[in-house]
Amino acid sequence: MNISEKSRLIKLMAAEQGFDYCGITAARPLDEDARKLSNWLQQGKHGDMLYMEKYFDLRVNPYKLLPGAKSVICFLINYFPALDQEKDSPKISKYAYGRDYHEVIRPKLQTLLARMKQAFGDFSGRGFVDSAPVLERSWAVLSGLGWVGKNGNLIHKKSGSYFFIATLIVDLALEYDLSEKADYCGTCTRCIEACPTQAIEKDKVVDGSKCISYFTIELKDLLIPDRMKDSFDNWMFGCDICQDVCPWNRFAKPTQELEFTPIAEILHFSEKDWEEISEEGFKKIFSHSPLKRAKFAGIRRNLHFIRKT
């Protein structure tokens, strides 16, 4: 089987696993990304996300993750929900409506890797989904799956930005897709203008330490700084403002992945329901939800903060 046939088969198998898009690029050190990431970290734009400082070399060099790496295979899977939350409910980012994406995507990658080994013979490969030091967006751009918008999100020309990104690094030589050279954001600045905390800066830089998602998910302190008062717009977990205003998301269509079907309580819980839920109830309902990342105490803190502002 030649490299073109292997690449076509991989994309076919990816579609059968439920991935919406698949692109392939050559493994290489990400020198330009290394420079940008280093500057971002030095300026403290990661806030208290100290894990971003770790494993720097692994983030920018696939050979450190898989010696002998030849190809990086990227996958996009749509999470855009068919239903939205009740009006006036404390807002939750759409990516967290359904089952935790790590639990959904990891088995897909494992199955795909096993099927590839059945088809091609033994080879080395590692799968990643947002829980290892991999610059997924950079690889997705290089594999032709879109461009990075001014809000820092990967945008696909046909489908917008409501996607999870997953990668497989393999020591197989494959046929490579053309990277997306164009930037179709043009002069649009809707995401920059809409961000209530001015977290989106020029040159596609997002100050993570100002982002609502950072405060409602990543921040582990018991208190959110008072300087953020009146800026959360009722967001209790994450924030979708910069994606919701993006013109490219007019092309977003509801996901076909049943595991991302919204949890009923996320759609229908009122502020009163969130106030009254016990820790035991929270753990039972959201044990397989991204909300568990903030934990019960974090959700209570966020709820109190948006209520008082």
N, C-alpha and C positions, 0 to 999 in steps of 0.2 A: 504494500500500500504506500503510495507516494505522499508527500507532505500536503498536497492539495486535497487528496481524498481523506486524509486524516483530519484535516481542518474542517472540511465539510461535515464529516461524521460527528466531530465534537459539537459543532453548532446544532446539528440535528438532535443529538442526545441532550444537549442543554435545553432545547425547546421542549423535549419530552419530560424533562425534570421540572418544567414550569418557569424557566427563565424567559424573560421577554426579549432580551437582546444578548448577544455574545460577540465579543471582539477579541482579536489575538494580536499581540505585539512581541517584539524581541526583548528578552531580558537584558537590562543594561543598568549601570549606575545612574541615579537621577541627580546629576550634579547641580542643575539649576534649582531643582526643588530643595536640595540640601541647603543651598545659599538662602533661599526664601524662608525655609523652616528655621534655620539658625537665627536669622534676623528677627523673626516673629517671637521666638523664645527669648532672645536677648532683651526684647522690648517688653516682656512680661505679659504678652497678650493672651497667654494661656491661663492667667489667673492662678488659682489653686490646683489646676489640673497638672500636678507634678509628674504624672505618668507620661506626659508628653515629652518630658526631658530625657526619659530613659530610652535606651536602645536606639539612639540616634542613627548609628551606622546601619542598623538593620532596616530602618525605615527607608533609607535612600539607596540601599544596595541589595538587590535580590540574591546575589551570590552569598551573602551572609546568612540568608534564610534557607537557601537550598544550594549547596555547592554544586557547580556544574549546570546551574539553571540556564535554559536556552529560551524559554517562552513564558510569557505571562498571559493567561487567559482570563478575560474579565466578563462578568455577567451583571445584568441589571434585572431586577424583579420589581414590578410595580406594586405599590402599596396604597394607591389612591382609593379611598373608601367610597362605596356607593351611597352611604348614608352619613349624615353629619349629626353633631350633637344638638340637643335641644337648645333653643335660644336662651341666653342668659345663664346657661350652665357654666361653671368654671371650666375654662378652655384647656383642652389636651391636644398635643400635637398629633396629627393624623397618623404618623408612623407608629404610634403607641395604641391605636384603637384595638388591634387584634392581638394575636399571640406574639410573644417575643421573637423577633426576626432571627436571632441567633439560633433558637431552637428549631426554626423552620428551615433555614438555609443550610446549616451545617450538614444535616442528613442528605440534602440534595447534592452537596459537593462530594460527600463521601461515596454516595451511590454513583455519581458521575465518574469519579476517579476509578472506582472498581470496574465500571463498564469500559472505560478507556483501556485499562490494563488487560481486560479480557480481549479487547479488539486489537491492541497493538503489541501485546507482550509486556513484560515487566519493565518498569521505568520508575524514577523517583518523582514524587510530586507532593505538594503541600497546599491545602486549602485554607483560605482566610476569609473571615467575615467580621470586620470591625472590632476584633478583639485581640489583634496582634499588630506589631509595628509595620503596617503596610500603608502606603499612600495610595489608597484605592482610586481617588479621583484622578490623580496623575496618570495611573495606568489605564484608566477608562478613556481618558483623552487620547493617549498614545495608541490605544486599540480601536480608535475611530467611533467611540460611542457617544461623543458629545463634546462640549466645551464647558469650561468653568465660568459661571456667571459672576456678576459683580457681587452677588450675595454669597459667593464661595461654594455654591451648589453646582453639581454637574447637571447640565441641561441637555436633553436629547431633542433634536430638531422636530421630531414627529410626536413626541410624547411628554415633553416638559421635564420636571425635576423630581417628581414624587417616586423615587426609586431607591431601593437598597442596592449597594454594590458589593459583589463578592469576587474573589480572585482565586485562581489556581496557578501556582508557579511550578513548572515542570521542566525536566531536562530532555524534553523532546523538541526537535526542530520541526517547526510548523510553518504554514503560510501566513504571512502577516498582513493585517488590514492597514489601510492608510490612516494616519492620525488625522484628527479634526483640526485643521489649521485655522479655519475661520472662527471669528467671534461674532455671533449673531445678536449680541446684546445692543450693539450700535451705540447710539446716544441715549438710550433709555436709562433712567435713573430712578425708576419707581421703587425698587427695593431699598435704595439708599434713603430716599425721602420718606418712606413709610416706616422705617425702623424707629421705634419710639425711644430707644436708648442710644442712638447714633453709633451703633456697634459696627456698621458697615462703612469702611473707609475707602479711599481711592485705591486704584491698582488691585482691586479684588482682594483686599485685605480685610478680614473680619476680626475685630478685637473680641476674642472669646470672653475676656473678663468683663465685657459690658453687655453680652448677649443674654436675653431673657432665658434662653435654654440653659445657659451656664448656671444662672442663679437658681433655677427651679429643678435642675437635675444634678449638676456636678458639684455645686457648692455644698460642703458638708457642715458648715457652721450652723449653729442653731438660729442665728439671726441673719436676715437679709439687710444690707446697709440701708439706712434711711434715705440716702441720696437717690435710691431707685424708686422712691415713693411716686405714685401716680404715673408710672411708666409701664406697668405690666399689662394693661388693657385686659384684665381678667384671665390672663394665662396662668394656669396652675401647674402645668407640666409641659415643658418645651415651649416652642413658639413657631408658628407657620406664617407669620406676617409677610416676610420677604418672599416666600414662595406663593402665597395667596395672591399677591399683587403682580406677580410676574406674568407678562402677556403670553409667554410660551406655555404656561400651564392651562391655557384655554384648550389645549389639545389633550389634557389628561383625561383618561378614561378609567372607570372602576376596575380594580384588580380582579383577576380571575383566580387568585390564590385563596382558597376557602379558609386557610389558617389565619388569614388577615381579616376575616369577617369581624366587624366590631363587637366587642363585649357589650352586652345590653346595658350594663350599669354605666359604662362610659358614655353611651349615647343619651341616657335618660336621667342619670343622677342630677339632682338639683344641688344647690349650695347646702341646703338643709340636710340632704342625704349624705353629703360628704362630711358634714359636721358630726352627724350621728353615728357613722360607721365605726365599729370597734376595730382594734388592731387585729383581733382574730378574724373578723369578717373581711377586713382588707386583705389579709394574707390568703384567705380561702378563695376569694374572688379573683385576686390579681397575682396568684402564685406563678402564672405563666405569662404575665404581662410585662412590658417594659417599665411599667409604673413601679415595679418592685425595686428598680435601681435607686429611686429617690427614698424608698422605704416609707413606712407609715408616718414616722416622725417628720420626714421631709415634706410629705404631702400636707400634713397638718400645719407645718410652718408656712408653706406656700399659700395655703388657704387663708390662714390668718393674715398674711401680708396683703393679699389682694383684697380681702374684705375691708381692711382698715384704710386702704387707699382708694 
